Amino acid sequence: MRQSIPAWIRIPIIFFLIAGLAEFFIESGSQPAFIEQPLVMLFLIFVLILLIGIDAIVSSMGNILYQSLDEAAKARYNAKKESTSKFVIWFKKLYTKSLDSKPMEEEHDIILDHTYDGIRELDNNLPPWWIYSFYASIVFAAVYLVRYHVFDGENQYDELNSEYAQAAIDIEEYKRTAKNLVDANTVEVLTGAADLSAGQALYEVNCVACHMADGGGGIGPNLTDEHWILGGGIKNVFKTVAEGGRAGKGMIAWKQSLSPLEMAQVSSYVLTFQGTTAANPKEAEGDIWKDDAAE
Protein backbone atom coordinates (compact mmCIF):
# COMPACT_ATOMS: atom_id res chain seq x y z
CA MET A 1 0.00 0.00 0.00
CA ARG A 2 1.55 3.25 -1.09
CA GLN A 3 1.52 6.48 0.87
CA SER A 4 -1.93 8.05 0.64
CA ILE A 5 -2.77 11.75 0.75
CA PRO A 6 -2.43 12.95 4.38
CA ALA A 7 -5.65 13.51 6.31
CA TRP A 8 -4.84 17.19 6.82
CA ILE A 9 -4.94 17.59 3.03
CA ARG A 10 -7.63 15.03 2.19
CA ILE A 11 -10.28 16.29 4.63
CA PRO A 12 -10.08 20.02 3.62
CA ILE A 13 -10.22 19.08 -0.08
CA ILE A 14 -13.38 17.01 0.36
CA PHE A 15 -14.92 19.61 2.70
CA PHE A 16 -14.34 22.56 0.36
CA LEU A 17 -15.58 20.50 -2.58
CA ILE A 18 -18.87 19.88 -0.76
CA ALA A 19 -19.03 23.54 0.33
CA GLY A 20 -18.48 24.64 -3.28
CA LEU A 21 -21.26 22.38 -4.52
CA ALA A 22 -23.60 23.75 -1.84
CA GLU A 23 -22.75 27.31 -2.87
CA PHE A 24 -23.34 26.45 -6.54
CA PHE A 25 -26.71 24.74 -6.13
CA ILE A 26 -28.24 26.82 -3.31
CA GLU A 27 -29.69 30.18 -4.35
CA SER A 28 -28.49 32.83 -1.90
CA GLY A 29 -28.34 36.07 -3.89
CA SER A 30 -25.25 38.22 -3.36
CA GLN A 31 -24.45 36.65 0.03
CA PRO A 32 -22.65 33.33 0.53
CA ALA A 33 -25.10 30.50 1.13
CA PHE A 34 -23.81 29.76 4.63
CA ILE A 35 -24.45 33.39 5.64
CA GLU A 36 -27.80 33.85 3.91
CA GLN A 37 -29.14 30.51 5.20
CA PRO A 38 -27.88 29.47 8.67
CA LEU A 39 -29.00 25.88 8.03
CA VAL A 40 -26.28 25.62 5.38
CA MET A 41 -23.69 26.61 7.99
CA LEU A 42 -24.99 23.87 10.32
CA PHE A 43 -24.89 21.38 7.45
CA LEU A 44 -21.26 22.24 6.64
CA ILE A 45 -20.23 21.94 10.29
CA PHE A 46 -21.93 18.55 10.41
CA VAL A 47 -20.12 17.48 7.21
CA LEU A 48 -16.75 18.55 8.63
CA ILE A 49 -17.33 16.64 11.88
CA LEU A 50 -18.53 13.63 9.88
CA LEU A 51 -15.42 13.66 7.65
CA ILE A 52 -13.12 13.87 10.66
CA GLY A 53 -15.03 11.05 12.35
CA ILE A 54 -14.94 8.82 9.28
CA ASP A 55 -11.22 9.42 8.84
CA ALA A 56 -10.58 8.61 12.51
CA ILE A 57 -12.64 5.40 12.28
CA VAL A 58 -10.88 4.27 9.10
CA SER A 59 -7.49 5.02 10.64
CA SER A 60 -8.42 3.06 13.78
CA MET A 61 -9.63 0.11 11.73
CA GLY A 62 -6.42 0.18 9.70
CA ASN A 63 -4.37 0.22 12.88
CA ILE A 64 -6.34 -2.75 14.29
CA LEU A 65 -5.83 -4.73 11.08
CA TYR A 66 -2.15 -3.84 11.09
CA GLN A 67 -1.72 -5.10 14.66
CA SER A 68 -3.34 -8.40 13.68
CA LEU A 69 -0.63 -9.09 11.06
CA ASP A 70 2.42 -11.25 11.76
CA GLU A 71 5.91 -9.76 11.59
CA ALA A 72 6.51 -10.80 7.96
CA ALA A 73 3.23 -9.29 6.83
CA LYS A 74 3.96 -6.10 8.74
CA ALA A 75 7.34 -5.85 7.01
CA ARG A 76 5.75 -6.25 3.56
CA TYR A 77 3.07 -3.70 4.46
CA ASN A 78 5.64 -1.16 5.68
CA ALA A 79 7.75 -1.61 2.54
CA LYS A 80 4.79 -0.91 0.27
CA LYS A 81 3.61 1.97 2.42
CA GLU A 82 6.97 3.72 2.21
CA SER A 83 6.90 3.76 -1.60
CA THR A 84 5.97 7.14 -3.04
CA SER A 85 2.61 7.52 -4.77
CA LYS A 86 2.28 8.80 -8.34
CA PHE A 87 0.48 11.89 -7.08
CA VAL A 88 3.36 12.86 -4.79
CA ILE A 89 5.87 12.24 -7.58
CA TRP A 90 3.82 14.37 -10.01
CA PHE A 91 3.47 17.16 -7.45
CA LYS A 92 7.20 17.20 -6.72
CA LYS A 93 7.99 17.38 -10.45
CA LEU A 94 5.52 20.23 -10.90
CA TYR A 95 7.01 22.08 -7.94
CA THR A 96 10.57 21.63 -9.21
CA LYS A 97 9.58 22.78 -12.70
CA SER A 98 7.88 25.87 -11.30
CA LEU A 99 11.19 26.85 -9.63
CA ASP A 100 13.37 26.13 -12.67
CA SER A 101 16.34 25.64 -10.37
CA LYS A 102 19.28 23.27 -10.63
CA PRO A 103 19.42 20.28 -8.25
CA MET A 104 22.13 20.47 -5.63
CA GLU A 105 24.39 18.00 -7.45
CA GLU A 106 24.42 20.25 -10.54
CA GLU A 107 24.95 23.58 -8.79
CA HIS A 108 28.62 23.61 -9.85
CA ASP A 109 27.43 24.62 -13.36
CA ILE A 110 25.84 27.89 -12.16
CA ILE A 111 28.34 29.04 -9.49
CA LEU A 112 29.58 32.59 -10.17
CA ASP A 113 33.25 33.46 -9.97
CA HIS A 114 33.13 36.00 -7.15
CA THR A 115 32.69 35.16 -3.49
CA TYR A 116 31.76 37.20 -0.44
CA ASP A 117 32.90 36.26 3.05
CA GLY A 118 33.41 32.72 1.88
CA ILE A 119 29.93 32.48 0.38
CA ARG A 120 29.66 31.76 -3.36
CA GLU A 121 26.68 32.96 -5.37
CA LEU A 122 24.50 30.83 -7.65
CA ASP A 123 23.12 32.11 -10.94
CA ASN A 124 19.67 30.47 -10.77
CA ASN A 125 17.00 31.43 -13.27
CA LEU A 126 13.96 33.33 -12.09
CA PRO A 127 11.01 30.99 -11.37
CA PRO A 128 8.71 30.68 -14.42
CA TRP A 129 5.64 31.57 -12.32
CA TRP A 130 7.32 34.84 -11.37
CA ILE A 131 8.28 35.64 -14.99
CA TYR A 132 4.79 34.89 -16.32
CA SER A 133 3.22 36.96 -13.55
CA PHE A 134 5.51 39.86 -14.48
CA TYR A 135 4.53 39.58 -18.17
CA ALA A 136 0.86 39.44 -17.19
CA SER A 137 1.24 42.61 -15.11
CA ILE A 138 2.76 44.39 -18.13
CA VAL A 139 -0.14 43.36 -20.35
CA PHE A 140 -2.64 44.41 -17.67
CA ALA A 141 -0.94 47.80 -17.29
CA ALA A 142 -1.02 48.40 -21.05
CA VAL A 143 -4.71 47.52 -21.28
CA TYR A 144 -5.50 49.65 -18.23
CA LEU A 145 -3.59 52.62 -19.67
CA VAL A 146 -5.42 52.46 -22.99
CA ARG A 147 -8.82 51.79 -21.45
CA TYR A 148 -8.85 54.50 -18.78
CA HIS A 149 -6.30 57.12 -19.85
CA VAL A 150 -6.62 57.07 -23.63
CA PHE A 151 -10.28 56.27 -24.18
CA ASP A 152 -11.50 57.77 -20.86
CA GLY A 153 -13.21 54.61 -19.67
CA GLU A 154 -15.70 54.71 -16.83
CA ASN A 155 -13.77 54.81 -13.57
CA GLN A 156 -14.90 53.75 -10.12
CA TYR A 157 -16.34 57.18 -9.33
CA ASP A 158 -18.45 57.09 -12.51
CA GLU A 159 -19.59 53.58 -11.64
CA LEU A 160 -20.52 54.70 -8.13
CA ASN A 161 -22.57 57.64 -9.45
CA SER A 162 -24.31 55.33 -11.93
CA GLU A 163 -25.14 52.90 -9.16
CA TYR A 164 -26.51 55.72 -7.00
CA ALA A 165 -28.70 56.94 -9.88
CA GLN A 166 -29.98 53.42 -10.57
CA ALA A 167 -30.59 52.86 -6.86
CA ALA A 168 -32.73 56.03 -6.72
CA ILE A 169 -34.76 54.79 -9.70
CA ASP A 170 -35.17 51.35 -8.11
CA ILE A 171 -36.28 52.88 -4.81
CA GLU A 172 -38.93 55.02 -6.50
CA GLU A 173 -40.14 52.03 -8.51
CA TYR A 174 -40.29 49.93 -5.37
CA LYS A 175 -42.24 52.62 -3.54
CA ARG A 176 -44.63 52.85 -6.46
CA THR A 177 -45.33 49.12 -6.50
CA ALA A 178 -45.16 48.51 -2.74
CA LYS A 179 -48.58 49.66 -1.64
CA ASN A 180 -47.69 49.99 2.02
CA LEU A 181 -44.84 52.43 1.28
CA VAL A 182 -46.84 54.96 -0.70
CA ASP A 183 -47.10 58.59 0.29
CA ALA A 184 -48.91 61.64 -1.04
CA ASN A 185 -46.42 61.93 -3.90
CA THR A 186 -46.45 58.32 -5.09
CA VAL A 187 -50.00 57.17 -4.33
CA GLU A 188 -52.20 56.11 -7.25
CA VAL A 189 -55.89 55.31 -7.47
CA LEU A 190 -56.59 51.69 -6.51
CA THR A 191 -59.26 50.15 -8.73
CA GLY A 192 -59.12 46.51 -7.66
CA ALA A 193 -62.24 45.05 -6.07
CA ALA A 194 -60.34 43.90 -2.99
CA ASP A 195 -58.81 47.34 -2.39
CA LEU A 196 -62.13 49.15 -2.89
CA SER A 197 -63.92 46.70 -0.60
CA ALA A 198 -61.27 47.27 2.09
CA GLY A 199 -61.60 51.03 1.56
CA GLN A 200 -65.36 50.83 1.94
CA ALA A 201 -65.01 48.93 5.22
CA LEU A 202 -62.59 51.57 6.55
CA TYR A 203 -64.89 54.38 5.38
CA GLU A 204 -67.93 52.86 7.10
CA VAL A 205 -66.04 52.51 10.38
CA ASN A 206 -64.24 55.86 10.44
CA CYS A 207 -65.89 58.33 8.04
CA VAL A 208 -69.63 57.72 7.93
CA ALA A 209 -70.31 59.84 11.04
CA CYS A 210 -69.14 63.01 9.28
CA HIS A 211 -69.62 62.29 5.55
CA MET A 212 -72.64 59.93 5.55
CA ALA A 213 -72.74 56.46 4.05
CA ASP A 214 -73.53 57.80 0.56
CA GLY A 215 -70.91 60.58 0.78
CA GLY A 216 -73.51 63.32 0.87
CA GLY A 217 -71.87 65.10 3.81
CA GLY A 218 -73.00 66.19 7.25
CA ILE A 219 -70.48 67.54 9.70
CA GLY A 220 -67.96 67.01 6.93
CA PRO A 221 -68.25 68.25 3.33
CA ASN A 222 -70.12 66.59 0.48
CA LEU A 223 -67.94 64.06 -1.37
CA THR A 224 -70.22 63.57 -4.39
CA ASP A 225 -69.87 66.96 -6.07
CA GLU A 226 -66.93 68.49 -7.94
CA HIS A 227 -66.04 70.96 -5.19
CA TRP A 228 -63.07 70.32 -2.90
CA ILE A 229 -61.85 72.41 -0.02
CA LEU A 230 -58.30 71.01 0.14
CA GLY A 231 -58.08 69.80 -3.44
CA GLY A 232 -59.35 66.71 -5.20
CA GLY A 233 -57.60 63.84 -6.91
CA ILE A 234 -56.00 60.87 -5.21
CA LYS A 235 -52.89 62.72 -4.02
CA ASN A 236 -54.79 65.55 -2.31
CA VAL A 237 -57.38 63.20 -0.80
CA PHE A 238 -54.63 60.91 0.50
CA LYS A 239 -52.83 63.91 2.00
CA THR A 240 -56.03 65.13 3.67
CA VAL A 241 -56.72 61.69 5.12
CA ALA A 242 -53.14 61.35 6.32
CA GLU A 243 -52.59 64.87 7.69
CA GLY A 244 -56.14 65.75 8.68
CA GLY A 245 -58.49 68.50 7.58
CA ARG A 246 -58.49 72.20 8.38
CA ALA A 247 -57.52 73.20 11.89
CA GLY A 248 -60.48 73.27 14.25
CA LYS A 249 -62.84 71.45 11.86
CA GLY A 250 -62.63 68.08 13.55
CA MET A 251 -60.99 65.77 10.97
CA ILE A 252 -58.00 64.10 12.59
CA ALA A 253 -54.76 62.92 10.97
CA TRP A 254 -55.48 59.25 10.21
CA LYS A 255 -51.81 58.44 9.62
CA GLN A 256 -51.58 57.77 13.35
CA SER A 257 -53.97 54.82 13.14
CA LEU A 258 -54.06 53.74 9.48
CA SER A 259 -51.26 52.30 7.38
CA PRO A 260 -50.29 53.90 4.04
CA LEU A 261 -52.08 51.08 2.22
CA GLU A 262 -55.26 51.58 4.24
CA MET A 263 -55.19 55.34 3.59
CA ALA A 264 -54.73 54.66 -0.12
CA GLN A 265 -57.69 52.24 -0.05
CA VAL A 266 -60.07 54.59 1.74
CA SER A 267 -58.95 57.55 -0.44
CA SER A 268 -59.63 55.51 -3.58
CA TYR A 269 -63.05 54.56 -2.24
CA VAL A 270 -63.87 58.21 -1.47
CA LEU A 271 -63.25 59.06 -5.12
CA THR A 272 -65.93 56.55 -6.19
CA PHE A 273 -68.56 58.95 -4.79
CA GLN A 274 -67.75 61.45 -7.56
CA GLY A 275 -70.71 61.85 -9.89
CA THR A 276 -73.14 59.93 -7.67
CA THR A 277 -76.31 61.37 -6.17
CA ALA A 278 -76.64 61.46 -2.40
CA ALA A 279 -79.99 61.19 -0.64
CA ASN A 280 -79.54 64.50 1.20
CA PRO A 281 -76.46 66.22 -0.25
CA LYS A 282 -74.82 69.05 1.62
CA GLU A 283 -74.20 72.32 -0.19
CA ALA A 284 -70.99 72.46 -2.19
CA GLU A 285 -67.93 73.85 -0.42
CA GLY A 286 -64.58 74.86 -1.81
CA ASP A 287 -63.56 75.14 -5.46
CA ILE A 288 -64.28 73.00 -8.46
CA TRP A 289 -61.36 70.61 -8.90
CA LYS A 290 -60.08 69.57 -12.28
CA ASP A 291 -57.34 66.96 -12.49
CA ASP A 292 -54.80 68.35 -14.96
CA ALA A 293 -53.39 64.86 -15.53
CA ALA A 294 -56.79 63.67 -16.76
CA GLU A 295 -57.11 66.47 -19.32
N, C-alpha and C positions, 0 to 999 in steps of 0.2 A: 504493500500500500504506500503510495507516494505521499509526500507532504501535501496536505490540503490547504486551502486558503484559511488563514487564521480567523478565529471567531471575531476578533475585534475589527476585521475587515468585512467578513461575510455578513454579520448581523446588520451593520449600518447599510450595506448595499441593498439587502433585501428590504430593510425598513424603508429606506428612501424610495425604493422602487414602488412599494405599496402606497406610500404617501403621495408620490407623483401620479399614480393611477387614480387615487382618490381626488386629487386636485383637478385632474383632467375630466373625470366623469361627473363630479358634483358641481352643480351650478351655484356659484357664490358671488357673482358680480365682480366688483373691483377688489374685494377683500379675499385673502386666502381662505380656503374652505374651513380650515380648523379654527379660524377666528370668527367667521361669519356664522358657523354652526358648531356650537360647543360639543355636540355629540360626535362630530368628526374627531375632535381633539381626544375625547375619551376612547374612541375606537383606536386611534393611533397609539395611545398609551397602552391599551390592552394588547395590541399587536406587538409592540416592543417587548412587553413583559412576556408574552407568549413565545416570541422568538428566543429570548434569553433562556426561558424555561426549557424549550425544546432542545436548544443547544446543550444545556447543562445535563439533561436526561440522556441525550445521545452520547455525550462525553462519558457520563457515568457508566452507561451500558458498555461502551467500548473498553473502559478501564476494567470492568468486571470480566468481560470476555478475555481481555489480555491476561489478567491474573489467572485465568483458568487454563492457559496454555502451559505446556512443558517448556523446559529451557531451550530446546532445539527450535521449537516453534516460535518462541519469543525472539530468538536470535534472527530467524528468517524474517519475522515481522519488522524488527528494528532495522534490518538491512534495507528492506523495501521502503520503509518509512523515511529513511534518511536520503533516499534518492530525490532529486529535484524534479518538480513537476514541469510540464511543458509551459504552463502559464507563467511560472516564476522565471524560467529561462527566457521566454519571449519578453517579459517585462524588463529583465535586466539588459537584454539586447537593445530594447527601445530606449531605455535610460542612457545607456552608453552612447548610442547613436545621437541622442539629443545633446550630449555634451561635446561630441566630436573631439575627444581628448585621447592622447596616446596612453596605452597601458604602461604600468610602471616599468616593465621590462624593456620597453622601447623608448623610454624617456631620453636615452643618450642621443637620439637623433634630433631632438629639439632643444638641447641645452645650449644657451647662449655663451659667448666667450667670456663676458665680464662676470665678476663675482663681487659680492658686497658682504663684508664681515664673515666670509667663509660660506655664504649662501649663494648658490648658483641659480640663475633664473631660467625658467622654461618658456619656450615660445609656443604655447598652446593656441589653437585657433579659438575664435569666439564661438560659443555654443550656437548651433543653427537656430534654436528657438529665439535667441536674443537677436540674431541678425534679421530673421523674418519679421519679428516684432518691430524692429527699427525701420525696415522697409515699409511695413504697414502704416507706421506713424507718419512717414513721409507722404505716402499716398493720401492718408486722411487729411493731413495739413494742406495739401494742394487742393483737394476737393473742397475743404472748408473755406480756404482763401477765395476760390472762385465763386463758391455758392453765396457767401455772406459779404464779401468785400468787393467783388466785381459786379455781381448781379443783384446786390442788395436784397438777399433773401430775408425772409421773415425771421427775426431774432426772437429770443425768449420774452422780451418785453412786448413785442407785437403779438406773440402767441397768448400772453397773459391778458392783454387788452381784448383780444378776440374772444377768449374764454369768458371774460367778465361780461362782454356784450351778449354772448350767447346765453350765459347764465341768467341775465336780466330778462331776455326773451322767454326762456324756459320758465322762469318764475311767474311772469305775467300769464303765460299760457296755462300753467298749473293752477293759478288763482282763478282763471276764467272757467276752467273745467271742474275744479274742486268746489262744489257748491257751498261747503261749510267754511270757505275762506273768502267768500265774496265780501265786497264792501260797496259803498255808494258809487264808487267809480267803475267797478267791474261787474256789478249785478246786471243780469238780463232777465227779461220776462220768462217765467217758467210756464210752459203750456201743457206739460204732461198731466194726465188725469190724476196720478198719485200725488203730485205736488199741489195741484189745485184742491184736491180733496183735503190734504193736510192743511193747506192755507185756510180753507173754509172752517175746519174744526178749530183752528187757532182764532179765527175771526169771531166765531160764535161764542167762544169762551171769554175773549178779552175785549172785543170791540163793539159787540151788539148793544151794550148799555148806552153808548154815546152815539153810534151811527145807525142803529136799527138793523134788523136782520136783512132787510132789502136794500140797505145802503142809503135810505132816504134822509138820514140825519135826524138829530134830536139835540142833545147837548153839543155834539160835534157836527161838523158841516155835512152837507149832502155830498155823497160820493157818486151820484148817478149823472150829474150834469157835467158841463165842460169847464166849469169854474174851479180854480184851485187857489187856495190862499198861499201855500208855500211851494207851489209849482207841481205840475203833473208829470206823468211819465214814470217809469219804473225807478229811475235813479233818485228822483226827488221824493217819491213816495217811500222808498226804502230809507232814505235819510231821515224823513219825518218820523217814521216808525222807530228807527234806531235812536235818534237824538231827542225825540219828543216834539210836541207842537209849540205854539207861541207861549211865552212866559205868562203864567197866571191863568191859562185857559184850561188846564186840567189834564192834558195828554202827557203821560209820562214817557221817559226814554226806555223803550222796551229792550234795548240792548243789554240791560242788566239781567233780564230774565229769559230772553229768547236768543237762540243761536243765530248766526248769520243765515243759515239755511232756512230756519223757521221764519225769519224776517223777510227773506226773499219769497217764501211761499205765501205768506199772508199779504205781502205787497202785490204779488201777482194776482191773488184772488181779489183784492180791492179793485184792481183795474178791470175786472170782469163786470163790475157794476156800470161801467161807462156805456151810455146809450140805452140803459134799461129804464123802466118806469116804476118808480116807487109808489107805494100805496098812499103815503102822506108826505110828499117831498118837502124838505125845508127850502127856504128861499136861497138862491145862489149867492155865494160869497166868494170874494177874490176875483181874479182875472181869468179870462178864457185862456186856456193853455193849448198851444199847438206844438206838437213834437216836431222839431226841425228835421230830425233824422227820418221821419216818416214822409216828409214832403218830397 
